[in-house]
Amino acid sequence: FSTSFTSFARGRRGVFRIYSETAPPVTPAVASVPPFCKIAFISEEKGRGVVATESIKANTVIGDYEGETITESVKDRRYLKSREAERDEEDHRWLASRVERGQSASGDYLFGVSGVDAFIDAEDEYFSNWTRFLNHADAPNCNVKSLPMGMSGKPRVWFVASRDISPGEEICFSYGDDYWIDDAEPVE
Ligand SMILES: C[S@@+](CC[C@H](N)C(=O)[O-])C[C@H]1O[C@@H](n2cnc3c(N)ncnc32)[C@H](O)[C@@H]1O
């Protein structure tokens, strides 16, 4: 099964700069980082990312992409400007909760899982884990895999090292061409 990474608000980089001048809060996503890597500020363009602190062997499963599992129609109401008017009370509560907790709502952390009407939204750091900080690279050192249903009964998306990774290297995967459709271009 293939999986696509989705962005709805390319160019809204402001959301990534909010924390760049002050220490970011230790959210559950930040606290979940495993011993073999750390979350670090990479650059103004990329924001934060994940850097290996230990050697990681090729084919190591490095982690699962965790977040809120939502349907395509919920995803569209939350993030598409053209569908904003269709938001129901729950959608409004969801947005207010993000704002209250200082969480962005850019739509840049969505994984569409093939074979099922499901997107994993890892934008909210209180409902996701460290893998939300993995940045894109054209020549990545890890691959992404997915299944429409894992042992939890929900879709499963996970990352596997595609080659040996050395301490100090940024851990990245390829978001795919569809992610960078608007004005923004990835940097290496
Ligand atoms: C899933 S987030 C990755 C974590 C993000 N860097 C952060 O600080 O929360 C995806 C966003 O990171 C930035 N990004 C990731 N890889 C990039 C790259 N190679 N070049 C430029 N921006 C990148 C873009 O703003 C993109 O929308």
The ligand as an ORCA input file, in Angstrom:
! r2SCAN-3c Opt
* xyz 0 1
  C       5.710     17.325      9.056
  S       6.400     18.909      9.250
  C       8.049     18.506      9.731
  C       8.400     19.114     11.054
  C       8.556     20.624     11.014
  N       9.865     20.956     10.475
  C       8.383     21.246     12.383
  O       9.241     22.037     12.822
  O       7.370     20.976     13.048
  C       6.491     19.455      7.591
  C       6.941     20.889      7.415
  O       8.330     21.027      7.703
  C       8.957     21.880      6.746
  N       9.907     21.073      5.949
  C      10.114     19.757      6.059
  N      11.088     19.341      5.224
  C      11.505     20.433      4.543
  C      12.470     20.656      3.529
  N      13.257     19.684      3.051
  N      12.592     21.919      3.054
  C      11.844     22.942      3.549
  N      10.909     22.786      4.506
  C      10.739     21.553      5.016
  C       7.859     22.437      5.868
  O       7.424     23.653      6.441
  C       6.783     21.376      5.980
  O       5.497     21.882      5.737
*
